[in-house]
Amino acid sequence: MRIRKATMSTQTLPQLHWRAAIKVYDTSKKLTAEQVALITEAARMSPTSYGMQPLKLFIVSDTATKKKLRKAGYNQPQFTDASHIFIFAARTAITKEDVSAYITRIATQRNIPETKLDGFREMLLGSSAGKTVEQLHSWAAKQAYITLGMTLAIAADHKIDTTPMEGFDAQKFDTILEIQKSGFTSVVALAAGFRSKNDPYLKMAKVRKTVEEFTVKIAEK
Ligand SMILES: Cc1cc2nc3c(=O)[nH]c(=O)nc-3n(C[C@H](O)[C@H](O)[C@H](O)COP(=O)(O)O)c2cc1C
């Protein structure tokens, strides 16, 4: 297969030019089960630090719940008008049990004895033992953002519209989704569906720093 040489052309990454943080959704268009599964799989397969996936994905399509999310989301219309709302929740702490569950998952999926992973287990326990609860949650939340980015890029590649959204009250989301006692908390959301032609932002140019403003190159002199 011939690899296309990268150029500065705006066509290099057409999906990232096509996509936009949608403000107005076409409420008549819904994601198919396959599209929901695709978005879910993109999130599930995203890389995370150590591969621990300290995350849980909530997938909301129920109208009554979406109305509550909108209320807790500063009345942003995407929360009701998009077909689905994906909420990325992160662990509030990383416990010994989290590490054990991860070690068991590796051993099972790679068909190796857990004892072979003793060194890795110790390393993970040592890494989390040295951090405060806030630092552990902050680390877990970063994994949610990485997953969000991967997911919206894959969605765009399949012409599914999305809006990354952090404009909401996380505590209220946790109550609505009943996740308060589970050791997870809402971090960021992704509305997904199909754009309305009436979205005024779609007529506007994308605003980005130029490559020169955005990069610092440190190359051989
Ligand atoms: C983490 C994150 C949170 C965001 N939160 C919101 C939000 O709550 N509501 C909204 O309308 N847009 C939100 N946006 C969309 C950004 O405003 C938008 O991505 C940015 O202006 C660039 O425009 P574009 O995505 O259309 O290219 C968010 C984007 C990101 C990455």
Ligand as a Chemical Component Dictionary entry (heavy atoms), coordinates in Angstrom:
data_LIG
# 
_chem_comp.id                   LIG 
_chem_comp.type                 NON-POLYMER 
_chem_comp.pdbx_formal_charge   0 
_chem_comp.three_letter_code    LIG 
# 
loop_
_chem_comp_atom.comp_id 
_chem_comp_atom.atom_id 
_chem_comp_atom.alt_atom_id 
_chem_comp_atom.type_symbol 
_chem_comp_atom.charge 
_chem_comp_atom.model_Cartn_x 
_chem_comp_atom.model_Cartn_y 
_chem_comp_atom.model_Cartn_z 
_chem_comp_atom.pdbx_ordinal 
LIG C1  C1  C 0 -13.181 19.449 26.745 1  
LIG C2  C2  C 0 -14.122 20.273 25.936 2  
LIG C3  C3  C 0 -15.261 20.789 26.522 3  
LIG C4  C4  C 0 -16.188 21.511 25.762 4  
LIG N1  N1  N 0 -17.367 21.915 26.343 5  
LIG C5  C5  C 0 -18.332 22.463 25.555 6  
LIG C6  C6  C 0 -19.614 22.735 26.076 7  
LIG O1  O1  O 0 -19.934 22.492 27.240 8  
LIG N2  N2  N 0 -20.557 23.254 25.221 9  
LIG C7  C7  C 0 -20.272 23.516 23.905 10 
LIG O2  O2  O 0 -21.170 23.973 23.187 11 
LIG N3  N3  N 0 -19.048 23.284 23.399 12 
LIG C8  C8  C 0 -18.080 22.757 24.172 13 
LIG N4  N4  N 0 -16.845 22.475 23.647 14 
LIG C9  C9  C 0 -16.598 22.754 22.223 15 
LIG C10 C10 C 0 -15.502 23.800 21.978 16 
LIG O3  O3  O 0 -15.985 25.084 22.259 17 
LIG C11 C11 C 0 -15.042 23.635 20.517 18 
LIG O4  O4  O 0 -14.493 22.361 20.353 19 
LIG C12 C12 C 0 -14.018 24.690 20.109 20 
LIG O5  O5  O 0 -14.574 25.978 20.141 21 
LIG C13 C13 C 0 -13.483 24.436 18.704 22 
LIG O6  O6  O 0 -14.501 24.367 17.751 23 
LIG P1  P1  P 0 -14.731 23.066 16.860 24 
LIG O7  O7  O 0 -14.722 21.875 17.776 25 
LIG O8  O8  O 0 -16.084 23.270 16.239 26 
LIG O9  O9  O 0 -13.664 22.988 15.839 27 
LIG C14 C14 C 0 -15.915 21.770 24.394 28 
LIG C15 C15 C 0 -14.741 21.271 23.822 29 
LIG C16 C16 C 0 -13.876 20.515 24.557 30 
LIG C17 C17 C 0 -12.643 19.929 23.877 31 
# 
loop_
_chem_comp_bond.comp_id 
_chem_comp_bond.atom_id_1 
_chem_comp_bond.atom_id_2 
_chem_comp_bond.value_order 
_chem_comp_bond.pdbx_ordinal 
LIG C1  C2  SING 1  
LIG C2  C3  SING 2  
LIG C2  C16 DOUB 3  
LIG C3  C4  DOUB 4  
LIG C4  N1  SING 5  
LIG C4  C14 SING 6  
LIG N1  C5  DOUB 7  
LIG C5  C6  SING 8  
LIG C5  C8  SING 9  
LIG C6  O1  DOUB 10 
LIG C6  N2  SING 11 
LIG N2  C7  SING 12 
LIG C7  O2  DOUB 13 
LIG C7  N3  SING 14 
LIG N3  C8  DOUB 15 
LIG C8  N4  SING 16 
LIG N4  C9  SING 17 
LIG N4  C14 SING 18 
LIG C9  C10 SING 19 
LIG C10 O3  SING 20 
LIG C10 C11 SING 21 
LIG C11 O4  SING 22 
LIG C11 C12 SING 23 
LIG C12 O5  SING 24 
LIG C12 C13 SING 25 
LIG C13 O6  SING 26 
LIG O6  P1  SING 27 
LIG P1  O7  DOUB 28 
LIG P1  O8  SING 29 
LIG P1  O9  SING 30 
LIG C14 C15 DOUB 31 
LIG C15 C16 SING 32 
LIG C16 C17 SING 33 
# 
